[in-house]
Amino acid sequence: MRTVLSELYNFAISYIIFTDWQDIFTSLKILSGLISIVLILAILSLLFKIRKNIKKSLEIGMEAVADQGSAREITVDEKEWGAILEKMKSGNESDLKVALLEADNLFDNLIKRRGYQGEDMGERLKKIASEQLSNIEDVWWAHKIRNRIVHDANFHLERRQAQRAVGIYEQAMKNLGAL
């Protein structure tokens, strides 16, 4: 065992002493230079990709800000809203139903003009977050009442339901800065 260790020791010493370290270091320098060039190219490539993504993100952000600015300019016709309120004063159930249908339609047209897409109002309402409209859950309730009026001929609309639903649409339009 001692001779084996002695031979290993002698081999290691002779390897260290007689190896041409200059060639090994030169090879290592060339290899590290190539690796550095590859890594620098990879970093530059990533920077260009990130720059493109940042540019796209900024463009999207600018469009969103521009859309918000133009969205504030879209308002509800106060004459139409006044006609709805007049129907609410009558107290007649058919006038209350018509007023609620018109308020729902007015709000639907508003959100369409604001750029919310969808086949119907329900799909457009799904795209409105509570951060965008604080009473979105109430708007859903009012819209469901509207659907009951349209789809159930026997539906009886109580005055307080109509007042609450129309009030919800009024508040939603105010929250959106359209009324």
PyMOL commands that set and color helices and strands:
alter all, ss='L'
color gray80, all
select helices_A, chain A and resi 2-18+21-73+78-90+93-113+121-126+136-151+159-175
alter helices_A, ss='H'
color red, helices_A
deselect
rebuild
show_as cartoon
